[in-house]
Amino acid sequence: MSTADSLSERLGNSDVGLILGVVGGLYLLFIIFGVILGLDIGGIASTLQRLTFLAAVYALLALALNLQWGYAGLFNIGVAGFMAVGAYTMAMLTAPVDPGVGGIPGLGLPLWAGVIGGMVAAALVGGITALPALRLRADYLAIVTLALSEIIRLLYNSTTFQSFSIGGRELGTGGASGIPGPINPVRDLYYTDPASPQPPPTAFGEAMFGFFGGFGIDGPIVVDWTYTLVLVVFVGLFYFLLTRVGNSPFGRVLKAIREDEIVASSLGKNTRWFKIKVFMLGCALMGLAGILWQGSQALITPALFLPIVTFYVFIALMVGGSGSNTGSVVGGALFAGLLFLGPTFVGRIVDSSFTLGNAPSTFTDAIAALGSLDVTPLIAYALDSISTLRFVLLGVVLIILMQRRPEGLLGHRKEPAAAVDLSRRSVSDDSTEAARADGGVSDASDAAGDERGEDE
Amino acid sequence: MSDTDSTTRTDTSNVIEGEDGPDNVDEIDPDDESEVERAARETPPGRPLRVSNLRKEFGGLTAVDDASFDVEAGSLTGLIGPNGAGKSTTFDCITGVHRPTSGSVHLHDEEITGLKPHEIADRGLVRTFQIARELEEMTVLENMLLAPRAQRGESLWRSVLPGARGAVRDQERELRERAWETLDFFEIDHLAEEYAGNLSGGQRKLLEMARALLTDPEVVLLDEPLAGVNPTLETKLLDRIHDLREQG
């Protein structure tokens, strides 16, 4: 207990403490869900892994989007498209040159080259979009990026590029059936022959499986958890990088562009160039997030990059608070836990606690029974279509959020935009004179941040 | 914001709401051709800003009609005229927000006509806005620190790479001191950590001026620095402007 106490004390009000608190709360909730559902240890471990995985990928994407939207005010709703470019480029670069029958040929490059290539490709596509689109007002940029993300998806879906050759090299996207992702390096750690269906474990794998097997946690769960922890490390890296970008004169110009671009340019800042740079950086990070998420799956298909993914990321960021990196991570975790996985689990719990019988197949059937005051068919119908109802939930949450707390949970735009602490000064001699009333100090000035955003 | 109907613009006499370049006191009505042309003909040294035959048309509307004037070094120059005379449009044309239909603007001996706003600001010609434009969700200090030119940390790489960040921080410390000094001078230092959006109208004007000065400008264009300001603050603002001129 004492270590936990000192830990929480040390973390105190810090942002890391806040993130850990949120994640801890979600873990507790899902452990309770698991217990109610009667899952064993392995089942709970698997549930928490899925929760952490989704929280991490949404945090990565929300962080990247926060750089573009939260800091620079660039309304990019093509997140899924840039993820697709990253993941597909990576897969195409690393696919084997000679894949065998029915396989999709690639360039056979090592994984690291594929990852870097994917990021560069996403950045370049972002840059090409940005050049014309950033001259437009924010709303038009949104339309252009949304259209672009669909163009990208349909391009990967098209049979024309299912396989093609450039300069004598065979390449392919696999069309609608997708392209296999490279073997996850984490599996190399555990299995001697990770490609085979029943791979024999390595010595390290043997030890790990033996250890966790004792708690009832199977091998695949251990492997998945390991990769999930890799993602968590990447969240940390993104956070660190983007905090640095934000807390710098560069970040200050970005904020100024968001607030009033004409002011920034009339103070000598080449706002267009700043926007292009930040857009490309954000897209590269989205590409990397796409690689880490969908690129880690066995098969990368165009259907993974539907525009709805973009809107999920936006909701995560709005929940957390745009403009705040900590908010992005918290928002990603809360979105994954409460909004994405939560409804499914609640549905399963209700389903297992009551006998509802077979769900009616149509909505009419479901409400017809209401005439005889029988609500069971309606509930059964609702549970049956819980993934559709999730959209309703998301909509409701967004509306409430916009009305009650438009700045998101963490408030927004509170992170300092300077590389040094601005408040320190060599001479602080006039705190007493602070009340000088020139032109009437506005009354609201002390209420400062708390009320801001209300009138937006 | 700028219809130019030359009959309506007679009462230019003693309206002080004009724009004042930080230096000089000859008041020129942009439409008073004779005076303007005389001023434009000579281009002696020590006249950093030279505007000749500036003309701006929006469709069929002539907003600025052949405005020509010089601004002498170390002078406060006023540009006066009734509402809608085209003062702000003139400013927009000088600072690159609008591209003038014809005419030219010279800063020192370089022609800056039609350059982009940031290119013009980078050459030392900085403006404020008629309706103060603060970066509302940034603090007063952040507003100030945005202004200085040639900041190392505005490079993405230098703001991120570990080795380069030291130099960025050094410069930031230096700029922080300058920002505080300037805020002191304008007597708004007690508001330094306030969000700019919470400032009153007059305080915003002060902040705009302070921010413009932090760019180390050669010429500052103040667009209606006194509009909407109460008389007490007006005196103070004028004092500040004159102080600044005296300091060069």
Boltz contact constraints between the chains, C-beta under 6 A:
constraints:
  - contact:
      token1: [A, 244]
      token2: [B, 160]
      max_distance: 6.0
  - contact:
      token1: [A, 245]
      token2: [B, 160]
      max_distance: 6.0
  - contact:
      token1: [A, 248]
      token2: [B, 153]
      max_distance: 6.0
  - contact:
      token1: [A, 248]
      token2: [B, 159]
      max_distance: 6.0
  - contact:
      token1: [A, 249]
      token2: [B, 151]
      max_distance: 6.0
  - contact:
      token1: [A, 249]
      token2: [B, 153]
      max_distance: 6.0
  - contact:
      token1: [A, 249]
      token2: [B, 154]
      max_distance: 6.0
  - contact:
      token1: [A, 250]
      token2: [B, 154]
      max_distance: 6.0
  - contact:
      token1: [A, 250]
      token2: [B, 156]
      max_distance: 6.0
  - contact:
      token1: [A, 250]
      token2: [B, 159]
      max_distance: 6.0
  - contact:
      token1: [A, 252]
      token2: [B, 146]
      max_distance: 6.0
  - contact:
      token1: [A, 253]
      token2: [B, 154]
      max_distance: 6.0
  - contact:
      token1: [A, 255]
      token2: [B, 138]
      max_distance: 6.0
  - contact:
      token1: [A, 256]
      token2: [B, 135]
      max_distance: 6.0
  - contact:
      token1: [A, 256]
      token2: [B, 146]
      max_distance: 6.0
  - contact:
      token1: [A, 259]
      token2: [B, 135]
      max_distance: 6.0
  - contact:
      token1: [A, 259]
      token2: [B, 137]
      max_distance: 6.0
  - contact:
      token1: [A, 260]
      token2: [B, 133]
      max_distance: 6.0
  - contact:
      token1: [A, 260]
      token2: [B, 135]
      max_distance: 6.0
  - contact:
      token1: [A, 263]
      token2: [B, 133]
      max_distance: 6.0
  - contact:
      token1: [A, 265]
      token2: [B, 117]
      max_distance: 6.0
  - contact:
      token1: [A, 265]
      token2: [B, 118]
      max_distance: 6.0
  - contact:
      token1: [A, 266]
      token2: [B, 117]
      max_distance: 6.0
  - contact:
      token1: [A, 266]
      token2: [B, 121]
      max_distance: 6.0
  - contact:
      token1: [A, 266]
      token2: [B, 127]
      max_distance: 6.0
  - contact:
      token1: [A, 267]
      token2: [B, 121]
      max_distance: 6.0
  - contact:
      token1: [A, 267]
      token2: [B, 147]
      max_distance: 6.0
  - contact:
      token1: [A, 268]
      token2: [B, 118]
      max_distance: 6.0
  - contact:
      token1: [A, 268]
      token2: [B, 121]
      max_distance: 6.0
  - contact:
      token1: [A, 268]
      token2: [B, 122]
      max_distance: 6.0
  - contact:
      token1: [A, 268]
      token2: [B, 149]
      max_distance: 6.0
  - contact:
      token1: [A, 269]
      token2: [B, 118]
      max_distance: 6.0
  - contact:
      token1: [A, 270]
      token2: [B, 118]
      max_distance: 6.0
  - contact:
      token1: [A, 277]
      token2: [B, 156]
      max_distance: 6.0
  - contact:
      token1: [A, 413]
      token2: [B, 137]
      max_distance: 6.0
  - contact:
      token1: [A, 417]
      token2: [B, 142]
      max_distance: 6.0
  - contact:
      token1: [A, 418]
      token2: [B, 172]
      max_distance: 6.0
  - contact:
      token1: [A, 419]
      token2: [B, 153]
      max_distance: 6.0
  - contact:
      token1: [A, 419]
      token2: [B, 168]
      max_distance: 6.0
  - contact:
      token1: [A, 419]
      token2: [B, 169]
      max_distance: 6.0
  - contact:
      token1: [A, 419]
      token2: [B, 172]
      max_distance: 6.0
  - contact:
      token1: [A, 420]
      token2: [B, 169]
      max_distance: 6.0
  - contact:
      token1: [A, 420]
      token2: [B, 172]
      max_distance: 6.0
  - contact:
      token1: [A, 420]
      token2: [B, 173]
      max_distance: 6.0
  - contact:
      token1: [A, 422]
      token2: [B, 141]
      max_distance: 6.0
  - contact:
      token1: [A, 422]
      token2: [B, 176]
      max_distance: 6.0
  - contact:
      token1: [A, 425]
      token2: [B, 180]
      max_distance: 6.0
  - contact:
      token1: [A, 434]
      token2: [B, 190]
      max_distance: 6.0
  - contact:
      token1: [A, 438]
      token2: [B, 233]
      max_distance: 6.0
  - contact:
      token1: [A, 439]
      token2: [B, 200]
      max_distance: 6.0
  - contact:
      token1: [A, 439]
      token2: [B, 202]
      max_distance: 6.0
  - contact:
      token1: [A, 439]
      token2: [B, 203]
      max_distance: 6.0
  - contact:
      token1: [A, 439]
      token2: [B, 233]
      max_distance: 6.0
  - contact:
      token1: [A, 440]
      token2: [B, 200]
      max_distance: 6.0
  - contact:
      token1: [A, 442]
      token2: [B, 198]
      max_distance: 6.0
  - contact:
      token1: [A, 442]
      token2: [B, 200]
      max_distance: 6.0
  - contact:
      token1: [A, 444]
      token2: [B, 198]
      max_distance: 6.0
  - contact:
      token1: [A, 445]
      token2: [B, 194]
      max_distance: 6.0
  - contact:
      token1: [A, 445]
      token2: [B, 198]
      max_distance: 6.0
